[in-house]
Amino acid sequence: MPKKRDGGGLSKTQQAAKFLGVSVLAGAVLAGLALPAAGALGLTAKGSVEGFDDIPTNLKTPPLSQRTRILDAKGGEIAKVYSRDRTVVGLKDMSPYIQKAIVAIEDARFYEHGAVDLKGILRAVNKNAQSGGVSQGASTLTQQYVKNVFVEEAGDDPDKVAQATQQTIGRKIKELKYAIQVEKELGKQKILQNYLNITFFGQQAYGIEAAAQRYFSKHAKDLTLEESALLAGLVQSPSRYDPVNDPQEATRRRNTVLQRMADLKDVTQAQADAAAKKPIKLAVSRPKNGCITATDGAGFFCDYIRKVFLGDRSFGKTRKIRAQRWNEGGMTIRTTLDPQTQKSIQASLGDHVYDDDPVAGAATIVEPGTGRILGMGQSRPYGFGENQTVINLSVDHRMGGGAGYQPGSTFKPVIAAAALEQGTSPEQEYPSPYRMPYPSPVQTCDGEWQGTDSTQNENKEEVGPYAMKEATAKSVNTYFVQLISDMGICPAVNMAQKMGIERADGKPLQQVPSMTLGVQEMSPLTMAAGYAAFANGGEYCSPVAIESITDARGRALKVPQTNCRSAMSKKTADTINTLLKGVVEDGTGREAGLRGRDSAGKTGTSDSRYAAWFVGYTPNAAGAVWVGDPQHKRKMYDITIGGVPHDKVYGADTPGPIWRDAMTGALDGRPAPALPTVPIDDPAKDKSPGDEGDKAPAKHKPGRGGHGKKPGGGWSIPGFPDILGGGNGG
């Protein structure tokens, strides 16, 4: 018989593994499993060997899922987020005791055998035969590492996890083949390091560093002998030997590990005995995962960061790729969040709207010229408990927000900007009666709108004629209805789009005259970023939340950048500055005006007072504040908010002071440049400043703006019940 090369050129380890594959399928035991005979499996030895040879030799090792740290603009930590709580460390950062303990209890012959421990298998077969069950396994540490790689690759998919852990010959053979590759390519020390980083220790802790932090609040390199033995004992069954829930069982298991270490001469018997006498002393650090742990009320901003990551192609071509990258973690994300601004927002909201009030408040501040989101908060904390929510009331629906809220008269400056761009003079006067029918027809982008209903001002004393400056200060509905009717609806739609102002539900703006009264739902972030264009000489910059990202290897990732574009001429922007300075100096927004620095803004209330707003800016910050019922059910009449009773809520008396206090704190100690303005001649009026439903002096009896009376006190035009409904003067 001709002599053949041993194993056809295979190494002794590979020969052994191939022989094992054959013998298993012949009815023996495969790598620690007590399996039935081959006949019961319906497999042949020949078939299994061919299957073994067909398995690819390249084990694709996925990056280990780790914590991601989200930082503010100053480098302070906002939150840690992770799919699996893990911090990868090298052997030099692991106590020698944990290295010896894990080998002793999981694979005592680790340094003596190859990928497969044939002696261990024979011992396990004999032991299991004597017991009549599966009392002992024979998987090597390398095989266990490979199995953990399969589990890690499965992620959070329950079906894939089941496939990765199923007790079948097919999986075991695959595990063996890859174990051979791993032994050859990595070597013992690297395998041990990888194993200690990948394995699960219970209590949401993956890897030895996370386990050391979770159970003892220390680093893995500082683990003592008894602590190491306890953690090593957890690997076999983290729930059964959990020292938090069953310290007695955990103690017995720890002592078993200690004795095994003594038997193997890893420690002396005296050391093992002394350690076994010590009671378990835990210093448990509870898992702190996710945006719910964010500081200074930044949970909603934290969640917004996740939404940005998952939705931006900068981080992967498909959402699946981006989600996988997010779950792998290990990133350091530095955001635009300014801690001073964030603290000021939360303090102001907390002062003016309580978390158990029947309505909520939300505020966002952005930086003109950069689009950087400086702060984002709300009165109801991030969470799942009573008076908490995970809905971000500051953003659009697609980014984790609700359906949005009618901005009321805060939309009027958009109409004014569109008219100015069309050549309308700010000195343009209209009769502006208390009540008037909608002019009809009105030109739209693709036709014309026709209707027969009417609108009215906030109170009967508001009777023109008015020019643009006074009409803006008093928020005169009938002035702006005539303004949009004269110029047409299309310029207003185009201006809104250029300013990034869109509906919170993602639908196109509906082309109806009542859009001038702000009846289409929008988010605070949208309004703040839009108004920032006025402060920035007419240039709009899209909101951004991420400054930089480094991955687990310290490599910088490409991050989305702001997109700046001209929304209007500088002259138009400066004219709007003049108009809106008049609002806070002499008009409805006087309670929101800032001391010692130029500011401008606009109040707003929605139909039936479901929402109240103030949106304003300085040259270096633009902010929007909303107060209302997120469910659109509670009208803000006869209501107490922040301990203050209100007959009616106005944009000036609740959102206005929130904006004032938030901006004051955010800008404290920072430059106070002047807003550029233009001179506007406005005919003097011997009338007190109007109110628009946002600030009601005792002599005022505010009415309700709208388009024809409907049940419940609002106004509507037939065929447009949601879009043309009311909208108060503010």
C-alpha positions in Angstrom: 0.0 0.0 0.0 1.6 3.3 -1.0 2.5 5.6 1.8 0.4 8.7 2.1 1.3 12.0 3.8 -0.2 12.2 7.2 -3.7 13.5 6.8 -3.1 14.6 3.3 -0.9 17.4 4.5 -3.1 18.3 7.5 -1.6 19.2 10.8 -2.1 16.8 13.7 -4.8 19.2 15.1 -6.6 19.2 11.8 -6.3 15.4 11.5 -7.8 15.1 15.0 -10.6 17.4 14.2 -11.4 15.6 11.0 -11.3 12.3 12.8 -13.6 13.7 15.4 -16.1 14.9 12.8 -16.3 11.3 11.5 -16.5 9.7 14.9 -19.2 12.0 16.1 -21.4 11.2 13.2 -20.8 7.6 13.8 -22.6 7.9 17.1 -20.0 9.3 19.5 -20.1 12.6 21.3 -19.1 15.9 19.6 -17.2 18.5 21.7 -19.0 18.2 24.9 -22.5 17.2 23.7 -24.0 13.8 24.6 -25.6 13.1 21.3 -27.7 10.1 20.1 -26.3 7.5 17.7 -25.7 8.3 14.1 -28.8 6.4 13.0 -31.0 8.7 15.0 -29.3 11.7 13.4 -30.0 10.5 9.9 -26.4 11.4 8.9 -23.5 9.4 7.6 -19.9 9.6 8.4 -18.9 10.2 4.8 -21.4 13.0 4.5 -20.2 14.8 7.6 -16.6 14.7 6.5 -17.5 16.3 3.2 -19.5 18.9 5.0 -16.6 19.6 7.3 -14.3 20.2 4.3 -16.9 22.5 2.7 -17.1 24.9 5.6 -15.2 28.2 4.8 -12.0 28.6 6.7 -12.4 32.3 7.2 -14.1 33.2 10.4 -15.6 36.7 10.1 -15.2 38.3 13.5 -17.6 41.2 14.0 -16.5 44.2 15.9 -17.4 43.7 19.6 -20.4 45.8 20.7 -19.2 48.5 23.1 -20.4 51.6 24.8 -20.8 54.8 22.9 -20.2 58.1 24.8 -22.2 61.1 23.8 -20.5 64.4 24.8 -21.6 68.0 24.9 -19.7 70.7 23.0 -17.3 71.2 26.0 -16.4 67.5 26.2 -18.7 66.8 29.2 -20.5 63.4 29.1 -24.2 63.6 28.4 -24.9 59.8 28.4 -23.5 56.4 27.6 -25.5 54.3 25.2 -24.9 50.7 24.2 -26.4 47.6 22.7 -24.1 45.6 25.0 -22.3 47.1 27.9 -18.7 46.3 27.1 -15.3 48.0 27.2 -12.6 46.1 25.4 -9.2 45.9 27.2 -6.0 44.0 26.7 -4.6 41.3 29.0 -2.3 43.8 30.6 -5.5 45.5 31.9 -6.9 42.3 33.3 -5.9 40.9 36.7 -3.7 37.8 36.4 -6.1 36.2 38.8 -9.0 36.4 36.4 -6.9 35.0 33.6 -5.9 32.0 35.7 -9.4 31.6 37.1 -11.2 31.5 33.8 -8.8 28.9 32.4 -8.9 26.8 35.5 -12.7 26.5 35.6 -13.5 26.6 31.9 -10.6 24.8 30.2 -7.8 23.6 32.5 -5.8 22.0 29.6 -6.1 25.2 27.5 -2.3 25.6 27.1 -1.8 21.9 26.4 -4.2 21.0 23.6 -5.1 22.5 20.3 -8.5 23.6 19.1 -10.0 20.3 20.2 -9.2 18.5 23.4 -9.5 14.8 22.6 -8.5 13.8 26.1 -11.2 16.0 27.4 -13.8 14.6 25.0 -13.0 11.0 26.1 -13.2 12.0 29.7 -16.6 13.7 29.1 -17.9 10.7 27.1 -17.0 8.4 30.0 -18.4 10.7 32.6 -21.6 11.2 30.7 -22.0 7.5 30.1 -21.7 6.8 33.8 -24.2 9.4 34.7 -26.7 8.6 32.0 -26.9 12.2 31.0 -24.8 15.3 30.1 -23.0 16.0 33.3 -19.8 17.2 31.7 -18.9 19.1 28.5 -15.7 19.1 26.5 -15.8 22.4 24.6 -12.4 24.1 24.7 -12.0 27.8 25.5 -11.3 28.3 21.8 -14.6 26.6 20.8 -16.5 28.7 23.4 -14.9 31.8 21.9 -16.0 30.9 18.4 -19.6 30.3 19.7 -19.6 33.7 21.3 -18.5 35.2 18.0 -21.5 33.6 16.4 -23.7 35.0 19.1 -22.2 38.5 18.8 -22.7 38.4 15.1 -26.4 37.5 15.7 -26.8 40.8 17.6 -30.3 41.2 19.0 -32.0 39.1 16.4 -33.6 36.2 18.4 -33.8 33.9 15.5 -30.1 34.4 14.7 -29.2 34.0 18.4 -31.1 30.7 18.4 -29.2 29.5 15.3 -25.9 30.5 16.9 -26.6 28.5 20.1 -28.6 25.5 18.8 -27.4 22.1 20.0 -26.8 20.5 16.6 -24.0 18.5 15.0 -24.0 21.0 12.1 -23.2 24.0 14.4 -20.6 22.0 16.4 -18.8 20.9 13.3 -18.8 24.5 12.1 -17.5 25.6 15.5 -14.7 23.1 15.3 -13.5 24.1 11.9 -13.3 27.8 12.9 -11.7 26.9 16.2 -8.8 25.3 14.2 -8.4 28.5 12.2 -8.5 30.7 15.4 -5.9 28.6 17.1 -3.6 28.8 14.1 -4.0 32.6 13.5 -4.4 34.1 17.0 -2.5 32.0 19.5 -3.4 31.2 23.1 -2.9 34.6 24.7 -4.9 36.5 22.1 -7.7 33.9 22.3 -7.8 34.3 26.1 -7.9 38.1 25.7 -10.7 37.9 23.1 -12.7 35.4 25.2 -12.6 37.6 28.3 -13.7 40.6 26.3 -16.6 38.8 24.5 -18.2 36.6 27.1 -21.3 37.4 29.1 -21.0 37.8 32.9 -24.7 38.6 33.7 -26.2 41.8 34.9 -26.0 43.3 31.3 -22.2 43.1 31.5 -20.3 41.8 28.5 -16.6 41.3 28.9 -14.5 41.3 32.0 -14.0 45.1 32.3 -17.8 45.7 32.3 -18.2 42.9 34.8 -15.6 44.3 37.2 -17.4 47.6 37.0 -20.8 46.2 37.4 -20.2 43.9 40.5 -17.2 45.6 42.2 -17.1 49.2 40.7 -13.4 48.8 39.8 -11.3 48.0 36.8 -10.6 44.5 35.7 -6.9 44.9 36.4 -7.6 45.5 40.1 -9.7 42.4 40.7 -8.6 40.3 43.7 -8.3 36.5 43.8 -11.7 36.0 45.4 -13.4 38.5 43.1 -11.8 36.9 40.0 -12.9 33.5 41.1 -16.5 34.7 41.5 -16.6 36.3 38.1 -15.0 33.3 36.4 -17.7 31.1 38.0 -20.5 33.2 36.5 -19.7 32.3 32.9 -21.2 28.8 33.1 -24.6 30.2 34.2 -24.8 33.9 34.9 -28.3 33.8 36.2 -27.8 30.7 38.5 -24.7 32.0 40.1 -25.7 35.7 40.2 -24.2 37.1 43.4 -26.7 40.0 43.5 -29.7 37.7 43.6 -28.3 34.5 45.2 -25.1 35.2 47.2 -25.1 31.7 48.7 -25.1 29.9 45.4 -22.5 32.4 44.1 -20.3 31.7 47.1 -20.4 27.9 46.5 -19.5 28.4 42.8 -16.7 30.9 43.7 -15.2 28.4 46.1 -15.3 25.7 43.5 -13.3 27.9 41.2 -10.8 28.7 44.0 -10.3 25.0 44.8 -9.8 24.2 41.1 -7.1 27.0 40.9 -5.4 25.4 43.9 -5.5 21.9 42.3 -3.8 23.3 39.2 -1.2 25.1 41.3 -2.3 28.5 40.1 -2.5 29.5 43.8 -1.5 27.8 46.9 -4.1 25.8 49.0 -3.6 28.3 51.7 -4.5 31.2 49.4 -7.5 29.4 48.1 -8.7 28.6 51.7 -8.2 32.1 52.9 -10.1 33.5 49.9 -12.9 31.0 50.4 -13.5 32.2 53.9 -14.1 35.7 52.9 -17.8 36.8 52.4 -18.7 38.2 49.0 -18.5 42.0 49.2 -20.1 43.6 46.2 -20.0 47.3 45.2 -22.7 47.1 42.5 -22.9 49.8 39.9 -26.3 49.7 38.3 -26.4 49.7 34.5 -26.5 53.2 33.2 -27.5 52.8 29.6 -29.2 55.0 27.2 -30.7 58.5 27.0 -32.8 58.0 30.1 -29.5 58.6 32.1 -28.7 61.9 30.3 -27.6 64.9 32.4 -29.4 68.2 32.6 -32.6 67.0 30.9 -30.7 66.2 27.7 -32.4 62.9 27.2 -34.4 64.2 24.2 -31.3 65.6 22.6 -29.5 62.4 23.2 -32.3 60.5 21.4 -32.2 63.1 18.6 -28.5 62.2 18.1 -29.5 58.5 17.6 -32.2 59.5 15.1 -29.7 61.7 13.2 -27.2 58.8 13.1 -29.7 56.2 11.9 -31.2 58.6 9.3 -28.1 60.0 7.7 -26.2 58.3 4.8 -23.0 59.7 6.1 -22.9 56.8 8.5 -23.9 54.0 5.9 -25.7 53.6 2.7 -28.7 51.7 4.2 -30.5 52.1 7.5 -29.6 48.4 8.3 -25.9 49.2 8.0 -26.3 52.4 10.1 -28.2 50.5 12.8 -25.5 47.8 12.9 -22.9 50.4 13.3 -24.8 52.2 16.1 -25.2 48.9 17.9 -21.5 48.0 17.6 -20.9 51.3 19.4 -17.5 52.1 20.8 -17.8 55.6 19.4 -17.2 59.0 21.0 -19.8 61.5 19.7 -19.1 65.1 20.4 -22.3 67.2 19.9 -23.2 70.8 19.5 -25.0 70.9 22.9 -23.8 73.9 24.9 -24.0 73.0 28.6 -24.7 76.5 29.7 -27.6 76.8 27.3 -29.0 73.4 28.2 -29.0 74.1 31.9 -30.7 77.5 31.3 -33.4 75.9 29.2 -34.2 73.3 31.8 -34.1 75.7 34.7 -36.5 78.1 32.9 -38.9 75.3 31.9 -38.8 73.9 35.4 -39.7 77.4 36.9 -42.6 78.0 34.6 -44.1 74.6 33.7 -44.3 71.7 36.2 -44.0 68.1 35.1 -47.4 67.3 36.5 -49.2 70.3 34.9 -52.0 69.4 32.5 -49.9 70.8 29.7 -46.2 70.6 28.8 -43.5 73.0 27.5 -40.6 72.5 25.1 -37.8 74.8 24.0 -34.9 74.7 21.5 -32.1 77.2 20.9 -29.9 77.2 17.8 -27.0 79.3 16.7 -27.6 81.6 13.7 -25.0 81.2 10.9 -24.0 77.6 11.9 -27.2 75.7 12.6 -25.7 74.3 15.7 -28.3 73.1 18.2 -27.2 74.7 21.5 -30.0 73.3 23.7 -33.2 71.2 23.6 -35.4 70.5 26.6 -38.9 70.1 27.9 -40.9 70.2 31.1 -41.8 66.5 31.2 -38.6 64.4 31.8 -37.4 61.7 29.4 -38.7 58.3 30.6 -41.5 55.9 30.9 -42.9 56.8 34.3 -45.7 59.0 35.4 -45.5 62.6 34.0 -42.6 61.4 31.7 -42.4 60.8 28.0 -40.0 59.7 25.3 -41.7 61.8 22.6 -39.4 64.7 21.7 -41.8 67.7 21.6 -39.2 69.9 20.0 -38.7 68.0 16.7 -40.6 66.7 13.7 -42.3 63.3 13.8 -39.7 61.5 11.7 -37.1 62.5 14.3 -39.0 61.2 17.3 -41.4 64.0 17.8 -45.2 64.2 17.7 -47.5 65.6 15.1 -46.3 69.2 15.8 -48.3 72.2 17.0 -50.0 75.2 15.3 -47.5 78.1 15.6 -50.2 80.7 15.4 -49.0 84.3 14.7 -45.3 83.3 14.9 -45.8 82.4 11.2 -46.6 86.0 10.3 -43.0 87.1 9.9 -42.6 84.5 7.2 -45.5 86.1 5.3 -44.0 89.6 5.9 -40.6 88.4 4.6 -42.2 86.9 1.5 -44.0 90.2 0.8 -40.9 92.3 1.2 -39.0 90.0 -1.2 -41.8 90.6 -3.7 -41.3 94.4 -3.4 -44.0 95.3 -0.9 -43.1 98.3 1.1 -43.0 97.9 4.9 -45.1 101.1 4.9 -47.9 99.4 3.0 -51.2 100.1 4.7 -54.4 98.1 4.7 -57.8 99.1 6.1 -57.6 96.1 8.5 -61.1 96.2 10.0 -62.0 94.2 13.1 -63.7 91.5 10.9 -63.6 90.9 7.1 -64.2 88.2 4.6 -61.3 86.4 3.1 -60.4 88.0 -0.3 -61.2 85.5 -3.0 -59.9 84.2 -5.3 -56.2 84.0 -4.1 -53.4 82.8 -6.4 -51.6 79.6 -5.4 -48.6 77.9 -7.0 -50.7 75.9 -9.3 -54.0 77.7 -9.6 -56.2 79.7 -7.2 -58.0 79.3 -3.9 -61.6 80.4 -3.5 -63.6 80.8 -0.4 -66.3 82.8 1.3 -65.5 82.8 5.0 -64.2 85.5 7.2 -61.5 86.3 9.8 -61.3 88.7 12.7 -58.8 90.4 14.9 -58.1 89.6 18.5 -60.2 92.4 19.9 -62.7 94.9 18.5 -60.3 97.8 19.3 -57.9 96.6 16.6 -59.2 98.6 13.6 -56.9 100.0 10.9 -55.7 101.4 8.8 -52.3 99.8 9.8 -48.9 99.7 8.2 -46.7 96.6 8.5 -44.7 97.7 11.6 -47.8 98.4 13.8 -49.7 95.4 12.3 -46.8 93.1 13.3 -46.5 94.6 16.8 -50.2 94.1 17.4 -50.4 90.9 15.3 -53.4 92.1 13.3 -55.0 89.2 11.6 -56.9 91.2 9.0 -53.8 93.0 7.9 -51.9 89.8 7.2 -54.8 88.2 5.4 -54.9 91.1 3.0 -51.1 90.9 2.6 -51.0 87.3 1.6 -54.1 87.7 -0.6 -52.4 90.5 -2.5 -49.1 88.8 -3.1 -50.5 85.3 -3.5 -49.9 82.1 -1.5 -47.0 80.8 -3.6 -44.4 83.3 -2.5 -45.2 82.5 1.1 -44.8 78.8 0.5 -41.5 79.4 -1.2 -40.2 81.6 1.6 -41.2 79.0 4.2 -39.3 76.3 2.2 -36.2 78.5 1.9 -36.3 79.1 5.7 -36.5 75.4 6.4 -40.0 75.8 7.8 -42.1 72.7 7.2 -44.9 70.7 8.7 -43.9 68.4 11.5 -45.7 65.5 9.9 -43.6 65.8 6.7 -46.5 66.6 4.4 -46.2 69.6 2.0 -47.5 73.0 3.2 -51.1 73.3 2.2 -51.7 76.4 0.0 -54.5 78.2 1.8 -54.7 81.9 2.9 -55.0 80.9 6.6 -51.4 79.8 6.5 -50.7 83.4 7.5 -52.3 82.7 10.8 -50.1 79.6 11.5 -52.6 76.8 11.4 -50.3 74.1 10.0 -48.5 72.1 12.7 -44.8 72.7 13.2 -42.0 71.9 15.7 -40.0 74.3 17.9 -36.7 73.2 16.3 -38.1 74.1 12.8 -39.3 77.5 14.0 -36.1 78.4 15.9 -33.9 77.5 12.9 -36.2 79.4 10.5 -36.0 82.6 12.7 -32.3 82.3 12.9 -32.2 83.3 9.2 -33.5 86.8 10.2 -30.6 87.1 12.7 -28.1 85.9 10.1 -28.7 88.5 7.4 -31.2 86.3 5.5 -29.1 83.2 5.3 -30.7 79.9 6.6 -28.5 77.2 8.0 -30.0 73.7 8.5 -29.8 72.4 12.1 -26.9 70.2 13.0 -26.3 68.3 16.3 -23.0 66.5 15.8 -19.6 68.1 15.8 -17.4 65.0 15.4 -17.3 61.2 15.9 -14.4 58.9 16.5 -14.9 55.1 16.3 -13.6 52.4 18.6 -10.2 52.6 16.9 -10.0 56.3 17.3 -10.6 57.0 13.6 -12.7 60.1 12.7 -15.9 59.5 10.9 -17.5 61.9 8.4 -20.4 63.7 10.0 -23.3 65.7 8.4 -22.7 69.4 7.9 -25.1 72.2 8.0 -26.5 73.4 4.6 -26.6 77.2 4.4 -28.5 79.0 1.7 -29.9 82.5 1.1 -33.5 82.6 2.1 -34.0 86.4 1.6 -32.0 89.5 1.0 -30.1 91.2 3.9 -32.4 94.2 3.5 -35.4 92.0 4.0 -33.9 90.3 7.1 -32.9 93.7 8.6 -36.5 94.9 7.9 -37.9 91.9 9.8 -35.5 92.7 12.6 -37.0 96.1 12.8 -40.5 94.8 12.8 -39.9 92.1 15.5 -37.9 94.4 17.7 -41.1 96.4 17.8 -42.9 93.4 19.1 -40.7 93.0 22.2 -40.3 96.7 22.7 -43.8 98.1 22.1 -46.0 95.2 21.2 -47.4 91.8 22.3 -44.0 90.4 23.3 -42.9 93.0 25.9 -42.7 90.4 28.7 -40.2 88.4 26.6 -37.8 91.3 25.9 -34.2 90.9 27.1 -32.3 93.4 29.2 -29.0 94.8 28.0 -29.1 93.2 24.6 -31.0 93.5 21.3 -33.7 90.9 20.8 -36.6 90.4 18.5 -39.4 87.9 18.4 -43.1 87.1 17.9 -45.8 85.6 20.1 -48.4 83.2 18.9 -51.4 81.2 20.0 -53.3 78.5 18.2 -57.0 78.1 17.6 -58.9 77.4 20.9 -55.6 77.9 22.7 -54.3 74.3 22.3 -50.8 75.9 21.9 -49.0 79.1 22.8 -45.6 80.1 21.4 -42.8 82.6 21.6 -40.1 82.5 18.9 -37.3 85.1 19.1 -33.6 85.7 18.5 -30.5 87.8 19.2 -27.6 88.0 16.7 -26.0 84.9 18.4 -29.0 82.7 19.4 -32.5 81.9 18.1 -35.0 80.0 20.2 -38.5 78.8 20.1 -40.7 77.9 23.1 -44.0 76.0 22.9 -46.5 75.3 25.7 -49.6 73.2 25.2 -51.2 69.8 25.3 -49.2 67.2 23.3 -52.4 65.3 22.8 -54.2 68.4 21.4 -57.1 67.9 23.8 -56.7 70.4 26.6 -57.6 74.0 25.8 -55.7 76.5 27.9 -58.6 78.3 29.5 -59.1 78.4 33.3 -55.8 76.5 33.8 -52.9 76.6 36.2 -49.4 76.3 34.8 -46.3 76.4 36.9 -48.4 77.4 39.9 -49.8 80.4 38.1 -53.6 80.5 37.3 -54.7 81.8 33.9 -58.1 82.6 32.5 -56.5 82.3 29.1 -53.0 81.5 28.2 -51.2 83.9 25.9 -47.9 83.6 24.0 -46.6 86.5 26.0 -47.5 85.4 29.5 -46.1 81.8 29.6 -43.9 81.0 26.6 -42.5 84.6 26.5 -41.1 84.5 30.1 -39.7 81.0 29.5 -37.9 82.3 26.4 -36.7 85.3 28.2 -35.2 83.4 31.2 -33.8 80.6 29.0 -32.0 83.1 26.7 -30.8 85.3 29.5 -29.0 82.3 31.1 -27.8 81.0 27.8 -26.2 84.3 26.8 -24.9 85.3 30.2 -21.3 86.5 29.9 -21.4 86.4 26.2 -21.2 89.3 23.6 -24.3 91.4 23.1 -24.0 92.6 19.5 -26.7 94.8 18.0 -29.3 93.6 15.5 -29.0 95.4 12.2 -32.2 97.3 11.4 -33.6 99.8 8.9 -35.7 102.9 9.4 -39.4 102.4 8.8 -41.8 105.3 8.7 -45.0 104.2 10.4 -48.1 106.5 10.7 -48.5 107.3 14.4 -51.6 105.6 15.9 -53.2 106.9 19.1 -54.0 103.4 20.2 -52.6 101.1 22.9 -50.5 98.2 21.8 -52.5 95.2 20.6 -52.5 91.9 22.2 -53.1 89.1 19.6 -54.2 86.8 22.3 -50.8 86.7 24.0 -51.0 89.4 26.6 -54.3 90.6 27.8 -54.4 93.8 29.9 -57.4 94.2 32.1 -59.1 96.5 29.7 -58.7 94.1 26.9 -61.3 91.5 26.0 -59.4 89.3 23.5 -61.6 87.7 20.8 -60.7 84.8 18.6 -59.4 85.0 15.1 -60.6 82.7 12.4 -62.6 82.0 9.3 -66.2 81.5 10.1 -67.7 80.2 13.3 -67.7 76.5 14.0 -68.8 74.4 17.0 -66.4 74.8 19.9 -65.5 78.5 19.2 -63.0 78.1 16.3 -63.4 79.1 12.7 -63.3 77.1 9.5 -63.8 77.1 5.7 -65.9 74.3 4.3 -63.7 71.6 2.8 -60.7 72.6 4.9 -61.7 71.9 8.5 -58.2 71.3 9.9 -56.2 73.9 7.8 -58.5 76.9 8.0 -59.5 76.5 11.6 -59.2 79.7 13.5 -55.8 80.6 14.8 -55.9 83.3 17.4 -54.3 86.6 16.6 -51.2 85.4 18.5 
